[in-house]
Amino acid sequence: MNTTLAQGIDQNGAAPTTDLFTYNPAQVALSLAVNPLTPDQIAAALPSATGGNGNALNLAALADAKTLNGYAFAQFYGNLVDVWETIYPSQKQSVDRATFAESDAGFTKPGFGSVAE
């Protein structure tokens, strides 16, 4: 995402100087964070179309990009779950919606049951 945003320009026509996401390459999952950018700092436009949304469209297209072994991100990670369940069938957990109940608070989470008074 940072790479795609770096190819655009912000509302003022300037190239971005700060990445949207920051992380430590040695511990990406642990350190991933969002930089506090203001809306006018997001590089949503392409340099060829100041004030447009071409780069925002490029960013949205990443959701369907086949970048991981020919799969989009959601497909790839969905396949990992299938592989895990095939290799370790005894580890597959079924979650009963009732287990989400917040019994100590006297209610259940929205969509999982009724409110107990």
Long-range contacts (C-beta under 8 A, 24 or more apart in sequence): 1-59, 1-62, 4-55, 4-58, 4-59, 4-62, 5-42, 5-43, 5-55, 5-59, 6-43, 7-43, 7-46, 7-55, 7-58, 8-43, 8-44, 8-45, 8-46, 8-47, 8-54, 8-55, 8-56, 8-58, 9-43, 9-45, 9-46, 9-47, 9-50, 9-55, 10-40, 10-41, 10-42, 10-43, 10-44, 10-45, 11-39, 11-40, 11-41, 11-42, 11-44, 11-45, 11-51, 12-40, 13-45, 13-50, 15-43, 15-47, 16-41, 16-42, 16-43
